């Protein structure tokens, strides 16, 4: 099991990023959460088998079609999650 914290920079709010990430996480079997931040970024914690988490991180570098991802900061994280939650800002 692998758990990572992501901070996604760029044009990532108002482009359906959170919902698209929730759908991709469900497809990959990844749990955790995603939310917008006050400074215009998207933040997420993702957990699952290493290959699934790595695939979701790779997806986050592109995001949905309207997003323009500049960079993704990845760090280790903890916790245990049931499902994947799209949190409010």
N, C-alpha and C positions, 0 to 999 in steps of 0.2 A: 504494500500500500504506500502510495506517495501523496504528499500534501504540499501544495505550493500556493504562495500568495502572489498575485499579479497586480501590477499597476500599469494600465494601458494609456499611453499618451497619444495625442493627436486629435483629429476630428472624430470623436467617438461617442459624443452625446447627441441625441436627437436623430440618430441614424439607425435605430432599431438594434443597437449593439447588445444590450442586455438580453432581450428576448431571443435574438439569434444565438447568443452564447448558451442560454438555457436550453434551446432546442438541440444544439450541437452536443452539449453535455449529456442530455438524455440519450441521444443517439450513441454516444460513446460509453455510456454507463458510468459517468463521472458525477460525483456528488459535490456539494459545496454551496456557494452563493456568489452573486454578482450585484454591484450597485454603482450608481453614479457618485462622484465626489463633488464637493462644492467648488473645487478648483478646475473642473472641466475634464477630469480624467474618469476612467472606469476602473474599479477595483474589484478583484475577485479572489476567492479562495477555492481551489479545486483539489479534489481528492479521488483517488481510484488506483487501479493498476498502472504501473509506470508507463506502459506504452499508450494507454488511454489518456493519461494526464499530459504526456508529451505531445500527443496528437491535438489536444485542446489548446495547449500553449502555441503550437504551430498555427492553428486556426486563428488564435488571438492576434498573431502578427499581421493578419490580413483583415479579419473581421468581416462583417456583411458588406455588400457591394457599395453602399454609400459612405462607408467609413474610410478614413485616411489615417492609418496607424503610423505614427512616427517611431515609437519604440515601446517595448514591453519590458518592464523590470520584473524579474522573477526572484523570489526568495523562499526559503523553507518556511513552513507554517505547521501548526498543530491543530488539534480538534478532531471531532468525529461528526460526520454529517449524514443525515437521512434525506435523500433526494437532492435536488438542486433548486435553490430559492433565488428568485429575482427580488431583491430588496429595493425599497424606496430610497430616494436620495437621502 
